[in-house]
Amino acid sequence: MAKNQEETIDRLAQQVEADLEISYEKKDLKAQRELIKQQLYDGSKKLKHTVPKGKRI
């Protein structure tokens, strides 16, 4: 029974680690996009005019 619990705990820990990695990757991408948008933004001009139509940042 203790061995089953250990296996269950190990499996859950691996799942949580995988979920955290995905979450961190998403946060990194969001931060990167925000940084790019800030660099492209020129107070007097709107961002949509600096990025070609149909392209996503």
C-alpha positions in Angstrom: 0.0 0.0 0.0 2.8 2.4 0.8 4.4 1.6 -2.6 1.2 2.5 -4.3 1.0 5.8 -2.5 4.6 6.6 -3.4 3.8 5.9 -7.1 0.7 8.0 -6.9 2.6 10.9 -5.3 5.4 10.7 -7.8 2.9 10.7 -10.7 1.1 13.7 -9.3 4.3 15.5 -8.7 5.4 15.0 -12.4 2.0 16.2 -13.6 2.3 19.4 -11.5 5.8 20.0 -12.7 4.6 19.7 -16.3 1.7 22.0 -15.7 4.1 24.6 -14.1 6.5 24.4 -17.1 3.6 25.1 -19.5 2.4 28.0 -17.3 5.8 29.6 -17.1 6.2 29.3 -20.9 2.9 31.1 -21.4 3.9 33.8 -18.9 7.2 34.2 -20.8 5.5 34.5 -24.1 3.1 37.1 -22.7 5.9 39.1 -21.3 7.8 38.9 -24.6 4.8 40.1 -26.5 4.2 43.0 -24.1 7.9 44.0 -24.5 7.7 44.0 -28.3 4.5 46.0 -28.2 6.0 48.6 -25.9 9.0 48.9 -28.3 6.8 49.3 -31.3 4.5 51.9 -29.7 5.4 55.4 -30.5 3.1 57.7 -28.4 1.7 59.6 -31.4 1.1 56.5 -33.5 -1.0 53.5 -32.9 0.4 50.1 -32.9 -1.9 48.8 -35.5 -0.3 51.1 -38.1 3.3 49.9 -37.4 2.5 46.2 -37.8 1.6 44.8 -41.2 -2.1 43.9 -41.5 -2.7 40.2 -40.7 0.5 39.8 -38.7 0.3 39.0 -35.0 2.9 39.8 -32.4 
